[in-house]
Amino acid sequence: MKQEGSPHTPPPRLEELIAAAETVFLAKGYHDATMADIARQAGMSKRTVYTLVNSKAELFAELLAHRQSMLRFPEPEPGWSLADTLQAHLTSLAQFLFDPTQLAITRLVITEYAHSPDFSRAFLVNRVRKAKAHLEHCLLDMALTHGANRTEARELAAMLFGMALGEFHFSALSGFRASPSAKALEERIKRAVTIFLAGLCADPGDATPPSQTCGAAPPPGQ
């Protein structure tokens, strides 16, 4: 199965700094971590660190961009139905969201909200934009066919995400329960997509491609 997108590969020195920053941020939290801590972890001088990034916020943004590059969506295969495409995309999204390191980073961002709501909100928006855009793109042709518009497609994507992964994700983030097994995720995603498409009066077994580009990167500005 082909994967859409390409990894965010920073220069080697910056990649070393990002790895060190991840270790320090997860150990101390963003608010309490210092650039001196990160420089020591990376085995660099602060002067060297500041030739690579301008600030702690910029370094954290680089870390999130690097992590988000790990979210890879499959290109649809011949004969895939809309249900197949949505299930494949949700499965890829689940694999990303429930990765233990990604869960820890998401908790860190949420915790930072208490110190800087605008800062934290901006990073949360950036983190979910790619995932939501892909679901919206897959749903857009179907939504337009049924008389909906782009705004409604965004709402549909949010509803599908909530039905398939929302409760699992909240429980894992809050520590209420462990991350679900791959089998549990597969069953929940399949059931959610079936119910979702039935509610929209769409045939989940229709093999007509919802779009020639469904599964590819959304158009610029989407």
KAMO-V23336 format. One record per backbone hydrogen bond with DSSP energy under -1.0 kcal/mol. CO is the residue of the C=O (numbers start at 1). NH is the residue of the N-H. E is the energy in kcal/mol with one decimal. If there is no record, write none. Layout:
# KAMO-V23336
co & nh & e
CO & NH & E
CO & NH & E
This chain:
# KAMO-V23336
co & nh & e
2 & 75 & -1.9
11 & 15 & -2.8
12 & 16 & -2.2
13 & 17 & -2.0
14 & 18 & -2.7
15 & 19 & -2.1
16 & 20 & -2.1
17 & 21 & -2.7
18 & 22 & -2.5
19 & 23 & -1.7
20 & 24 & -2.3
21 & 25 & -3.3
22 & 26 & -2.2
23 & 27 & -1.4
24 & 28 & -2.9
25 & 29 & -2.5
29 & 33 & -1.5
34 & 38 & -2.0
35 & 39 & -2.6
36 & 40 & -2.3
37 & 41 & -2.3
38 & 42 & -2.2
39 & 44 & -2.7
45 & 49 & -2.2
46 & 50 & -2.4
48 & 51 & -1.2
49 & 52 & -1.4
49 & 53 & -2.0
55 & 59 & -1.9
56 & 60 & -2.5
57 & 61 & -2.2
58 & 62 & -2.0
59 & 63 & -2.2
60 & 64 & -2.4
61 & 65 & -2.4
62 & 66 & -2.4
63 & 67 & -2.5
64 & 68 & -3.0
65 & 69 & -1.5
67 & 70 & -1.7
68 & 71 & -2.0
70 & 72 & -1.0
73 & 4 & -5.1
77 & 80 & -2.1
81 & 85 & -2.2
82 & 86 & -2.7
83 & 87 & -2.7
84 & 88 & -2.4
85 & 89 & -2.3
86 & 90 & -2.6
87 & 91 & -2.2
88 & 92 & -2.1
89 & 93 & -2.4
90 & 94 & -2.5
91 & 95 & -2.4
92 & 96 & -1.6
93 & 97 & -2.8
94 & 98 & -2.5
96 & 99 & -1.0
99 & 103 & -2.6
100 & 104 & -2.1
101 & 105 & -2.3
102 & 106 & -2.5
103 & 107 & -2.4
104 & 108 & -2.0
105 & 109 & -2.3
106 & 110 & -2.2
107 & 111 & -2.6
108 & 112 & -2.1
111 & 114 & -1.4
112 & 115 & -1.3
112 & 116 & -2.4
116 & 120 & -2.6
117 & 121 & -2.8
118 & 122 & -2.1
119 & 123 & -1.6
120 & 124 & -2.3
121 & 125 & -2.5
122 & 126 & -2.1
123 & 127 & -2.2
124 & 128 & -1.7
125 & 129 & -1.4
128 & 132 & -2.6
129 & 133 & -2.5
130 & 134 & -1.7
131 & 135 & -1.8
132 & 136 & -2.8
133 & 137 & -2.3
134 & 138 & -2.1
135 & 139 & -1.8
136 & 140 & -1.5
139 & 143 & -2.9
140 & 144 & -2.8
141 & 145 & -2.2
142 & 146 & -1.5
143 & 148 & -3.5
144 & 147 & -1.6
149 & 153 & -2.1
150 & 154 & -2.0
151 & 155 & -1.8
152 & 156 & -2.6
153 & 157 & -2.3
154 & 158 & -2.1
155 & 159 & -2.3
156 & 160 & -2.6
157 & 161 & -2.5
158 & 162 & -2.4
159 & 163 & -2.4
160 & 164 & -2.5
161 & 165 & -3.1
161 & 166 & -1.5
165 & 169 & -3.0
166 & 170 & -2.6
167 & 171 & -2.2
168 & 172 & -2.2
169 & 173 & -2.7
170 & 174 & -2.5
171 & 176 & -1.2
171 & 177 & -1.4
181 & 185 & -2.4
182 & 186 & -2.4
183 & 187 & -2.3
184 & 188 & -2.5
185 & 189 & -3.0
186 & 190 & -2.3
187 & 191 & -2.3
188 & 192 & -2.8
189 & 193 & -2.6
190 & 194 & -2.1
191 & 195 & -2.6
192 & 196 & -2.7
193 & 197 & -2.7
194 & 198 & -2.1
195 & 199 & -2.3
196 & 200 & -1.0
197 & 202 & -2.9
198 & 201 & -1.3
203 & 206 & -1.8
206 & 82 & -1.0
213 & 216 & -2.7
219 & 222 & -2.0
